[in-house]
Amino acid sequence: MSFKIAARTILHLGSELISSDGIALYELIKNSYDAGSKTVRISVVNRLARDVQRAFLQSDERSELSGAMRDRLLEGLIEGAPEREELRAQIVSAKDMRSLRDAVLASNYILVSDTGRGMTLEQIDTAFLTIGTRSKLRPDGQEPGVTTLGEKGIGRLSAMRLGSRLLVTTATVNDTHWNKLAIDWSRFDHKSDETIDEIQLTPEKGHNKTVPDERGTRIHISGLNREWNKAHVQEIALKDFARLNDPFASTARLPIILHYNSELLPIPRIEPWIFEHAHGRMEAKFRQLASGEWHLSGNMRFGQRQEAFGLSEVELLSSSEVTSLPVLRAIGPFQVEFYWYNRGLLKAMDSVGDLATVRTRLAQWTGGLMLYRDGFRVLPYGNSDDDWLNLDRKALARSGFKVNRAQLIGRVLITKADNPHLKDQANREGLIDAEEKRAFQSILAYLVQQTFWSFISKMEKISRPPKEPVRQELLEQRLANQDERLQRNLSLLLSRVPEARQQPDIIRELKSGIAEISEVMADVRELANEYQEGRRQLLNLAGVGIAVEVLAHELNRATETALDTLQSMPGSASDRVTSVLAAQLKTLQKRLRILDPLSTAGRNRKEKVNLRAFLDELVESHEEQFRREGITCTVVVRPDPKSSLTITAVRGMIIQVFENLISNSVYWLRQQKRINPDFDARIEVELDTQAMVLRLTDNGPGIQDSDRDQVFEPFFTKKAAGQGKGLGLFISREIAKYHKATLDLERGDDGIYRTFVLDLGGMS
């Protein structure tokens, strides 16, 4: 029975596809789980010092066996190692270099054993010896209702990564004997003189089973490719095995029993205090609602403060890099849970140790979000060298609170059944790059970088001790009182100490000090007035920036359209292209005329504004945009359609408010059309001249109740990166306040907020 693969050409697949010792053992552990084993045992036996072993194996195989060779090997035996005396006997009794070499190669080994279903002789040949098989996916290859972890058929290459010799001992419950397969990978090396045809790999029957219903598999790997000392095994236990099973779960799905030279090594779990002392937390679920739509919702905590959040399909398409609704829905359901730590707030704990110990033990688990499929780790996400959500790069670019990998312990849960498009790469180094994977990754990044970061930044500001506001009139009174006291004390000084009159320099200095205090008071008053004016100018400046950004986009779109058309049409058609561009530029000119009051000359003075004419002009300036976006916009005046309303306001500021509201509506109506191309997008502007109220309503996705107040906060946005700064509505509400008006949201019958209400009743 010949080996089913061209062995020489795939000899290095073990090291190419399996990039670390931890991953190699992980693949063998998953095989045990897929075989139905309830536990897996891993024993690392180190009987001979690595440097002694290596020196002997590097010697010429044709050398004469000498006593000095035996003595060096005997000196290299590790005290207290299991089966040490057995190895000593083999070294002493070896009759030639070959038998001694075999003993040295077998001196250190890794044994992975389980009590799973085992393999028959036929299964060893058709499954284990054939790369790329997926026998575990066949109905006869697994138990009903059991999810298989491995399906690439490359787990056996892990043994090649770990060592040059492999001995498989296995049996099913129906076998009367143990089945064995021995492979010496070095025979396939280029250094070997043997040809492929000369190498026969034949599974064979071993000794009879002593217990009839005994079953399972033992993978014995020797000729190890590196030193497996205790420190290396402990590192794998801490960095790999501890995170292999979901450490957030109360119990491990597949317990791993790990020994090094008969010493039981613990595999740590996350200690309860780590969860209990987190400064922030997020839990979220992406699931399908009864309506058929998908929704991402959850809860965030900062100290004792909590806040719920939700993201609809439209909002997810907007905020992330999801390319289409089918891609979003194809991701499938998942759960997210993570804990955030402000390292500056960590303290020593009696039950843990000093601050350094607390930080060290916490650092064992931080690293970002780990990914788990059916309770088992998907590598390398969450490793110390993997920033799959770009958290560190984003954190470096921000001021204030950071959310980087060193501050996070988290997990994302998916399943093989529910997330079929999120598949492992062949080398187990992450998910296969696909639209669904990129969409999944983008949503997770948005949750951490935007949703959670905005929440903790806001909560941090709220939790600051409030400062007692200083009213200007009180400050003036306090300074006036001090001025009066100084004058009185000066008079008393002169009356009680006549000699002071003989010191004109002192008197002059005192009077000069009093005068300076009066000047400082005048400066304070002027600064207060300048602050109010500066605040208004700042709002203007921010509004101008947003308006210019919108216009720049419109201008770029117009010129790009013209250039594309010119390139696709013959020269004779250039006149028509020019006319198209002229029409688009004419539209921009209308927009510019509307925005002219934002200029330095016009933005600071109040004037009479006829709102009816103003709204007509504003909507007309957006006609081309509405036509292009497929939006119907209407202006309704109540109670009398012919009535009007005149207000006294800074025209440029009022323009900013409506430009921001229209821009917001257009954006979200565009996102709604991504979900439903036949969607009939509408905007209605209603002016109630009697109540002095103006409403702007669209039929887009609207705003959830949980976001009602947040949308008016600076830098809160659910738009994609580069699509908005989260300032438009904040600026609009501040402008309304400046005019003694209010800007708020009105709830619809379905509980969604789709109407902005500008109440002008407080304006003088």
C-alpha positions in Angstrom: 0.0 0.0 0.0 1.8 3.1 -1.2 1.7 6.6 0.4 -1.0 8.6 -1.4 1.0 11.8 -1.8 4.3 12.8 -3.5 6.1 12.9 -0.2 9.1 14.8 -1.1 7.1 17.7 -2.6 5.0 18.1 0.5 7.7 17.3 3.1 7.9 21.0 4.1 4.1 21.5 4.1 4.2 21.0 7.9 6.4 24.0 8.5 4.8 26.0 5.7 1.2 25.6 6.6 1.6 25.1 10.4 3.5 28.2 11.5 4.0 27.5 15.2 4.3 24.7 17.7 1.1 25.9 19.4 -0.9 25.7 16.2 0.5 22.3 15.5 -0.7 20.9 18.8 -4.0 22.8 18.4 -4.6 20.9 15.1 -4.0 17.6 16.9 -6.3 18.6 19.8 -9.0 19.5 17.3 -8.7 16.0 15.7 -9.3 14.5 19.2 -12.4 16.6 19.6 -13.7 15.7 16.2 -13.1 12.0 17.1 -15.6 12.5 20.0 -13.1 12.4 22.9 -14.1 14.1 26.1 -10.6 15.1 27.0 -7.2 15.1 25.4 -3.9 14.3 27.1 -0.6 15.8 26.0 2.7 14.6 27.5 6.0 16.2 26.7 8.9 13.9 27.8 12.4 15.4 27.9 14.9 12.7 28.9 18.1 13.9 27.1 19.6 17.4 27.1 19.0 19.0 23.7 22.6 20.1 23.1 23.8 16.6 23.8 21.2 15.1 21.5 21.9 17.5 18.7 25.7 17.0 18.9 25.3 13.3 18.6 22.8 13.5 15.7 25.1 15.8 13.8 27.9 13.3 13.9 28.7 11.1 10.9 26.4 8.0 10.9 29.3 6.0 9.6 31.5 6.7 12.6 32.6 3.9 14.9 30.5 3.5 18.1 32.8 4.4 21.0 32.6 4.5 24.7 33.2 8.2 24.7 29.9 8.6 22.7 28.0 6.6 25.2 29.5 8.5 28.2 28.5 11.8 26.7 25.0 10.6 26.1 24.7 9.2 29.6 25.9 12.4 31.1 23.2 14.2 29.2 20.4 12.2 30.8 17.9 14.5 32.6 17.5 13.7 36.3 14.0 12.7 37.3 12.7 12.3 33.7 10.2 9.5 33.2 11.6 6.4 31.6 15.1 7.7 32.1 16.4 4.3 33.1 14.9 2.7 30.1 16.7 5.2 27.9 20.0 4.5 29.8 19.6 0.8 29.2 19.1 1.4 25.4 22.2 3.6 25.2 24.3 1.1 27.1 23.0 -2.0 25.1 23.2 -0.4 21.6 25.3 -2.6 19.4 25.8 -0.2 16.6 25.4 3.4 15.5 22.0 2.8 14.0 20.4 1.4 17.1 22.0 4.1 19.2 20.8 6.7 16.8 17.2 5.3 17.0 17.4 5.5 20.8 18.6 9.1 20.8 15.9 10.2 18.3 13.3 8.6 20.5 14.7 10.0 23.8 12.5 13.1 23.7 8.9 13.0 22.5 5.4 14.4 22.5 2.5 12.1 23.1 -1.1 13.2 22.2 -3.7 10.7 23.3 -7.5 10.6 23.4 -10.4 8.2 23.9 -12.2 9.1 20.7 -13.6 6.9 18.0 -10.3 5.8 16.7 -9.4 4.6 13.2 -9.5 1.3 11.4 -6.7 0.1 9.2 -8.7 1.3 6.2 -9.3 4.7 7.7 -5.7 5.2 8.4 -4.9 4.6 4.7 -7.9 6.5 3.1 -8.1 9.4 5.6 -4.9 9.9 7.6 -2.5 9.2 4.9 -4.2 11.3 2.3 -3.8 15.1 2.4 -6.9 17.2 1.8 -9.5 14.5 2.7 -12.6 15.6 4.6 -13.7 12.2 5.9 -15.1 13.9 9.1 -17.8 15.6 7.0 -19.2 12.2 5.9 -22.2 10.9 7.9 -20.2 7.8 8.9 -17.3 9.9 10.1 -18.9 11.7 13.0 -21.6 11.4 15.6 -25.0 13.1 14.9 -25.2 16.7 16.1 -21.5 17.1 16.6 -19.7 20.0 14.9 -16.3 19.2 13.4 -13.5 21.7 13.9 -11.2 20.5 11.2 -12.2 19.9 7.6 -9.1 20.7 5.6 -7.5 17.3 6.2 -4.1 18.8 7.1 -4.0 18.1 10.8 -1.6 15.2 10.3 0.9 17.7 8.9 1.2 19.1 12.4 3.3 16.0 13.3 5.7 16.8 10.5 6.1 20.3 12.0 6.9 19.0 15.4 9.3 16.1 14.7 10.8 13.7 12.1 9.2 10.5 13.4 5.6 9.6 13.9 3.9 6.6 15.5 0.1 6.4 15.3 -1.6 3.8 17.5 -5.4 3.7 17.2 -8.4 1.4 17.4 -12.2 1.6 17.1 -14.5 0.1 19.6 -15.1 -2.8 17.1 -11.4 -3.6 16.6 -9.9 -6.5 18.4 -6.4 -5.1 18.2 -4.6 -1.8 18.0 -3.7 -0.5 14.5 -0.3 1.1 14.0 1.4 3.3 11.4 5.0 4.4 11.7 6.4 7.3 9.5 10.0 8.5 9.4 9.8 11.8 7.6 13.6 12.0 7.2 13.4 9.2 4.6 11.6 11.7 2.3 14.3 14.3 2.8 16.5 15.3 -0.1 19.5 13.9 1.9 18.0 10.4 1.7 19.2 8.1 -1.1 15.9 6.2 -1.1 13.5 6.7 -4.0 9.8 7.2 -3.4 9.0 3.8 -4.8 11.3 2.2 -2.3 9.4 3.7 0.7 6.3 1.8 1.7 4.0 3.2 4.4 1.8 0.4 5.5 -0.6 0.5 8.4 -0.4 -2.8 10.2 -2.1 -4.7 13.1 -0.5 -4.3 16.5 -1.0 -6.1 19.7 -4.5 -7.2 20.9 -6.6 -4.9 23.0 -6.6 -5.9 26.7 -10.0 -4.2 27.2 -12.4 -5.2 24.4 -14.3 -1.9 24.2 -11.2 0.3 24.5 -10.8 2.9 21.7 -8.9 6.0 20.9 -5.8 7.3 19.2 -2.2 7.9 20.4 0.0 10.2 18.4 3.7 9.7 19.4 6.1 12.3 17.8 9.9 12.0 18.3 13.0 13.3 16.6 11.7 16.7 17.8 12.7 19.7 15.7 13.5 22.0 18.7 14.1 22.0 22.4 11.0 21.3 24.4 12.1 22.4 27.9 9.6 23.2 30.6 9.7 27.0 29.8 8.6 26.3 26.2 5.8 24.0 27.3 4.6 26.6 29.9 4.6 29.3 27.3 2.4 27.2 25.0 0.1 26.5 27.9 -0.2 30.2 28.7 -0.3 31.7 25.2 -2.0 29.0 23.3 -3.8 26.3 25.3 -5.3 28.9 27.8 -7.0 30.6 24.9 -7.8 27.5 22.8 -11.0 26.8 24.7 -13.2 29.9 25.2 -11.7 31.2 28.5 -14.9 33.3 29.2 -16.9 30.1 29.5 -17.4 28.5 32.9 -15.9 25.2 31.8 -13.6 24.2 29.0 -15.4 22.5 26.1 -12.5 20.1 25.7 -10.3 19.8 28.8 -6.6 19.5 28.1 -4.5 17.6 30.5 -0.9 18.7 30.1 2.2 17.0 31.6 5.9 17.9 31.3 8.1 15.0 32.5 5.2 13.6 34.6 4.6 17.1 36.2 1.0 18.3 35.7 1.1 21.8 34.3 -1.9 24.0 34.9 -3.7 25.7 32.0 -4.9 29.0 33.3 -8.4 30.4 33.0 -9.4 34.0 33.3 -9.6 34.8 37.0 -13.0 36.3 38.2 -11.3 39.5 39.5 -10.3 40.4 36.0 -13.9 40.7 34.9 -15.0 42.3 38.2 -12.5 45.1 38.0 -13.0 46.1 34.4 -13.6 49.8 33.9 -15.8 49.4 30.9 -17.7 46.6 29.2 -19.6 45.9 26.0 -22.0 43.1 25.1 -23.6 42.9 21.6 -25.5 40.5 19.4 -26.0 40.5 15.7 -29.2 38.6 15.0 -32.2 38.3 12.6 -35.4 39.9 13.9 -38.9 38.4 13.4 -39.3 40.9 10.5 -36.5 39.3 8.6 -34.1 42.3 9.1 -30.8 41.9 10.8 -30.0 44.1 13.8 -26.9 44.7 16.0 -27.8 45.7 19.5 -26.2 45.6 22.9 -25.3 47.3 26.1 -22.2 49.2 27.4 -21.1 49.9 30.9 -18.7 52.4 32.4 -18.4 52.2 36.1 -22.0 52.2 37.3 -23.4 53.9 34.2 -24.9 51.9 31.4 -26.2 52.6 28.0 -28.0 50.5 25.4 -27.4 50.9 21.6 -28.7 49.5 18.4 -27.7 49.5 14.7 -30.1 48.7 12.0 -29.2 47.3 8.6 -29.1 50.8 7.1 -26.9 52.1 9.8 -24.6 49.1 9.5 -24.3 49.6 5.8 -23.5 53.3 6.4 -21.1 53.0 9.3 -19.0 50.0 8.2 -17.4 49.0 4.9 -20.1 46.5 4.1 -20.6 46.6 0.3 -24.2 45.4 0.1 -27.2 44.1 2.0 -26.7 40.5 0.8 -23.1 40.5 2.1 -24.3 41.9 5.5 -26.9 39.2 5.8 -24.5 36.5 4.7 -22.3 37.1 7.7 -24.7 35.3 10.0 -25.4 35.8 13.7 -22.5 36.5 16.1 -21.9 37.7 19.7 -19.4 40.2 21.0 -18.2 40.6 24.6 -15.2 42.6 25.8 -13.8 44.3 28.8 -11.9 47.6 28.9 -9.2 48.6 31.4 -7.8 52.1 32.1 -4.3 51.2 33.2 -4.0 54.5 35.0 -6.8 53.5 37.4 -5.5 50.0 38.2 -4.6 49.4 41.9 -3.0 46.8 44.1 -5.3 44.1 45.4 -4.9 42.1 48.5 -6.1 38.9 46.8 -3.8 39.4 43.8 -0.7 41.4 44.8 0.9 44.7 44.3 0.2 47.0 41.3 3.0 45.4 39.2 1.5 41.9 39.8 -2.0 43.1 38.9 -0.7 44.6 35.6 1.3 41.5 34.7 -1.6 39.1 35.3 -4.0 41.3 33.4 -1.5 41.6 30.5 -1.6 37.8 30.1 -5.1 38.2 28.7 -5.2 41.5 27.0 -4.6 41.7 23.3 -7.9 42.7 21.7 -10.8 40.5 20.5 -10.3 36.8 20.2 -12.5 34.9 17.7 -14.1 31.6 18.7 -16.0 29.2 16.4 -18.2 26.7 18.4 -16.2 27.4 21.5 -12.7 26.9 20.0 -10.2 29.6 19.0 -9.7 30.8 15.4 -6.1 32.0 15.2 -4.4 34.4 15.2 -7.0 37.0 16.2 -6.3 38.5 19.6 -2.6 37.4 19.7 -0.1 39.9 20.9 1.2 40.4 17.4 -2.1 40.6 15.6 -4.1 43.9 15.3 -6.9 42.6 13.0 -9.2 45.5 13.9 -6.5 48.2 13.6 -7.2 49.3 17.2 -3.7 50.5 18.0 -3.3 52.6 14.9 -6.7 54.3 15.6 -5.9 54.9 19.2 -2.6 56.6 18.4 -4.4 59.1 16.3 -6.8 60.1 19.1 -6.5 62.3 22.1 -8.3 61.6 25.4 -9.3 58.1 26.3 -7.7 55.3 24.2 -9.1 52.0 23.2 -6.2 49.9 22.2 -5.4 46.1 22.3 -3.4 46.4 25.6 -6.6 47.6 27.3 -9.0 45.0 25.9 -9.9 41.4 26.8 -12.7 40.2 24.5 -14.2 37.5 22.5 -16.4 37.1 19.4 -18.5 34.0 19.0 -19.5 32.4 15.7 -20.5 28.9 14.7 -19.8 26.7 11.8 -23.5 26.2 11.1 -24.6 29.8 11.3 -21.5 31.5 9.7 -20.6 29.3 6.7 -19.0 32.2 4.8 -16.4 32.8 7.6 -13.9 30.0 6.8 -10.4 29.3 8.0 -7.4 29.7 5.7 -5.6 26.4 5.0 -2.7 27.5 7.2 -5.1 28.3 10.1 -3.8 31.9 10.1 -7.1 33.7 10.0 -10.2 33.7 7.9 -10.2 33.4 4.2 -10.4 36.9 2.7 -13.9 37.4 1.3 -16.5 40.1 1.3 -18.3 38.6 4.3 -15.0 38.5 6.3 -14.2 42.1 5.5 -17.8 43.2 6.4 -17.6 41.2 9.7 -14.2 42.7 10.5 -15.4 46.2 9.6 -18.5 46.0 11.9 -16.4 44.8 14.8 -13.9 47.6 14.3 -16.7 50.1 14.3 -18.2 48.7 17.5 -14.9 49.2 19.3 -13.4 52.2 17.6 -16.5 54.3 17.4 -19.5 53.1 19.4 -17.6 52.1 22.5 -15.0 54.8 22.4 -17.7 57.5 22.0 -19.5 56.0 25.0 -16.6 55.9 27.4 -15.4 59.4 26.3 -18.9 60.7 27.1 -19.1 58.9 30.4 -15.7 60.1 31.5 -16.8 63.7 31.0 -20.1 63.1 32.8 -18.3 61.4 35.8 -15.9 64.4 36.3 -16.7 66.3 39.5 -18.9 69.3 38.5 -17.3 72.7 38.8 -19.3 75.5 40.4 -20.0 78.0 37.6 -18.8 81.5 38.3 -21.4 84.1 37.3 -19.9 87.2 35.8 -21.9 89.6 38.0 -20.8 87.8 41.1 -17.2 88.0 40.0 -17.6 91.7 39.4 -19.1 92.2 42.8 -16.4 90.2 44.5 -13.7 92.3 42.8 -15.5 95.6 43.6 -15.7 94.6 47.3 -11.9 93.9 47.3 -11.3 97.3 45.6 -13.4 99.0 48.3 -11.5 97.2 51.1 -8.2 98.2 49.6 -9.2 101.8 49.5 -10.5 101.7 53.1 -7.4 100.0 54.4 -5.2 102.5 52.6 -7.1 105.4 54.4 -6.7 103.7 57.7 -3.1 103.2 57.1 -2.5 106.8 56.4 -4.5 108.0 59.4 -2.9 105.6 61.9 0.7 105.8 60.6 1.3 109.5 59.8 4.9 108.6 59.0 3.6 106.8 55.9 2.8 110.1 54.4 6.5 110.8 54.4 7.0 107.8 52.1 5.4 108.9 48.8 6.8 105.9 46.9 4.9 103.5 49.0 1.7 105.4 48.7 2.2 105.6 44.9 2.8 101.8 44.7 -0.3 101.0 46.7 -2.5 103.2 44.6 -1.0 101.8 41.4 -1.8 98.3 42.6 -5.4 99.2 43.2 -5.6 100.8 39.7 -4.2 97.6 38.2 -6.9 95.5 39.9 -9.6 97.8 38.4 -8.0 97.4 34.9 -7.9 93.6 35.4 -11.6 93.7 36.1 -12.2 95.6 33.0 -10.1 93.1 31.0 -12.2 90.2 32.5 -15.4 91.9 31.4 -14.0 92.4 27.9 -12.8 88.8 27.7 -16.2 87.5 28.7 -17.8 89.5 26.0 -15.2 88.3 23.5 -15.8 84.7 24.6 -19.5 85.0 23.7 -18.6 86.5 20.4 -15.9 84.0 19.8 -18.3 81.1 20.5 -20.6 82.5 17.8 -17.8 82.8 15.4 -16.6 79.3 16.1 -20.0 78.0 15.3 -19.9 79.9 12.1 -16.5 78.6 11.2 -17.5 75.0 11.8 -20.6 75.5 9.8 -18.7 77.0 6.9 -16.3 74.1 7.0 -19.2 71.6 6.6 -20.8 73.6 3.8 -17.5 73.9 1.9 -16.9 70.2 2.3 -20.4 69.5 0.8 -19.8 72.0 -2.1 -16.3 70.6 -2.8 -17.9 67.1 -3.1 -20.6 68.5 -5.5 -17.9 70.3 -7.6 -15.8 67.2 -7.8 -18.8 65.1 -8.8 -19.7 67.6 -11.5 -16.2 67.8 -13.0 -15.6 64.0 -12.8 -18.9 63.4 -14.6 -17.9 65.7 -17.3 -14.5 64.2 -17.7 -15.9 60.6 -17.8 -18.4 61.7 -20.5 -15.7 63.4 -22.5 -13.6 60.3 -22.5 -16.4 58.1 -23.6 -17.7 60.3 -26.5 -16.3 61.4 -29.8 -14.9 65.0 -30.2 -18.0 66.1 -32.1 -20.1 65.6 -29.0 -18.0 68.0 -26.8 -20.6 70.8 -27.1 -23.2 68.6 -25.4 -20.8 67.7 -22.6 -20.0 71.3 -22.1 -23.7 72.1 -21.8 -24.1 69.4 -19.2 -21.2 70.7 -17.2 -22.6 74.2 -17.5 -26.0 73.1 -16.1 -24.3 71.4 -13.2 -22.2 74.5 -12.5 -25.3 76.6 -12.6 -26.8 74.5 -9.8 -23.6 75.0 -7.8 -23.9 78.8 -8.4 -27.4 78.6 -6.8 -25.9 76.8 -3.8 -23.1 79.4 -3.6 -25.6 82.2 -3.6 -27.5 80.6 -0.8 -24.3 80.1 1.2 -23.0 83.7 0.5 -24.3 84.9 3.9 -21.8 82.6 5.5 -19.0 84.9 4.2 -17.1 87.1 6.6 -19.1 90.2 5.5 -22.5 88.6 6.1 -22.4 86.0 8.8 -22.4 88.2 11.9 -25.3 90.6 11.5 -28.9 89.9 12.2 -31.5 90.8 9.6 -35.1 90.2 8.7 -35.5 86.8 7.0 -38.7 85.8 5.2 -38.8 82.1 6.0 -41.3 81.2 3.2 -39.1 82.7 0.5 -36.0 81.5 2.2 -37.2 77.8 2.2 -38.3 78.0 -1.5 -34.9 79.4 -2.5 -33.1 76.7 -0.4 -35.0 73.8 -1.8 -34.5 75.1 -5.4 -30.8 75.2 -4.8 -30.9 71.5 -4.0 -33.1 70.5 -7.0 -30.3 68.9 -9.0 -29.1 66.9 -6.0 -32.7 65.7 -5.2 -33.2 64.7 -8.8 -29.9 62.8 -8.9 -30.6 61.0 -5.6 -34.2 60.3 -6.6 -35.7 62.3 -3.7 -39.0 64.2 -3.8 -38.9 67.3 -1.7 -42.0 69.4 -0.9 -42.5 72.6 1.1 -45.8 72.8 3.1 -47.0 76.0 4.8 -49.7 75.9 7.5 -52.3 76.9 8.5 -52.6 79.2 5.5 -50.6 78.1 2.4 -50.2 81.7 1.4 -49.0 82.9 4.8 -45.5 83.7 5.6 -43.2 84.2 8.6 -40.5 86.7 9.1 -37.8 86.3 11.8 -34.8 88.4 12.9 -31.8 86.2 12.7 -28.3 85.8 11.4 -29.2 84.5 7.9 -25.9 82.6 7.4 -26.5 80.7 10.6 -30.0 79.7 9.7 -28.7 78.5 6.4 -26.2 76.3 8.3 -29.0 74.7 10.2 -31.0 73.8 7.1 -28.0 72.7 5.1 -27.0 70.4 7.9 -30.6 68.9 8.2 -31.0 68.4 4.5 -27.5 66.9 4.2 -28.4 64.5 6.9 -31.6 63.5 5.3 -30.1 63.0 1.9 -27.3 60.8 3.3 -29.7 58.4 5.1 -32.2 58.3 2.3 -29.3 57.2 0.1 -28.4 54.5 2.5 -32.0 53.3 2.5 -31.9 53.0 -1.2 -28.9 50.7 -0.9 -31.3 48.2 0.8 -34.3 48.9 -1.4 -33.4 50.4 -4.8 -37.2 51.0 -5.5 -37.6 53.0 -2.3 -39.6 56.2 -2.8 -37.4 58.7 -0.9 -39.2 61.8 0.3 -38.4 65.0 2.3 -41.1 67.3 3.6 -40.4 70.8 5.0 -43.4 72.1 6.9 -43.6 75.7 8.1 -46.3 76.5 10.7 -46.4 80.3 10.6 -48.9 80.5 13.5 -47.0 78.3 15.9 -43.6 79.6 14.6 -42.4 76.0 14.2 -40.6 74.4 11.3 -40.4 70.7 10.7 -38.2 68.7 8.4 -39.3 65.1 7.9 -37.9 62.3 5.7 -39.0 58.7 5.3 -35.6 57.2 5.8 -34.5 54.8 8.6 -34.8 57.5 11.2 -33.2 57.6 14.7 -33.7 55.1 17.4 -34.9 56.2 20.9 -31.5 55.2 22.4 -29.8 57.7 20.1 -32.3 60.6 20.5 -30.1 62.7 22.7 -26.7 61.5 21.4 -27.2 62.7 17.9 -26.9 66.3 19.1 -23.6 65.6 20.9 -20.3 66.6 19.2 -18.6 63.8 17.3 -21.4 61.3 17.6 -22.0 59.7 14.2 -23.1 56.5 12.6 -21.8 57.4 9.2 -18.8 55.7 7.6 -15.3 57.1 8.2 -14.8 60.2 6.0 -18.6 60.7 5.6 -19.2 62.9 8.6 -17.5 64.3 11.7 -20.6 64.2 14.0 -20.7 68.0 14.2 -23.6 69.0 12.0 -26.5 68.5 14.4 -24.5 69.7 17.3 -23.7 73.0 15.5 -27.4 73.3 14.4 -28.7 73.0 17.9 -26.1 75.5 19.2 -27.1 77.9 16.5 -30.8 77.5 17.6 -29.8 78.2 21.2 -28.0 81.3 20.1 -31.2 82.6 18.5 -33.3 81.6 21.6 -34.9 78.8 19.5 -34.9 75.0 20.1 -34.0 72.1 17.8 -35.3 68.7 18.8 -36.7 65.5 17.4 -40.3 64.4 17.1 -41.2 60.7 17.6 -43.3 58.9 15.0 -46.1 56.4 15.6 -43.7 53.6 15.1 -41.4 54.9 17.9 -38.7 56.1 15.4 -37.6 59.7 15.2 -37.7 61.0 11.6 -38.7 64.7 12.2 -36.5 67.5 13.3 -38.5 70.4 14.9 -37.1 73.9 15.0 -39.2 75.9 17.4 -38.8 79.6 16.7 -41.3 80.8 19.3 -38.6 82.0 21.7 -37.0 84.4 19.2 -37.6 88.1 19.7 
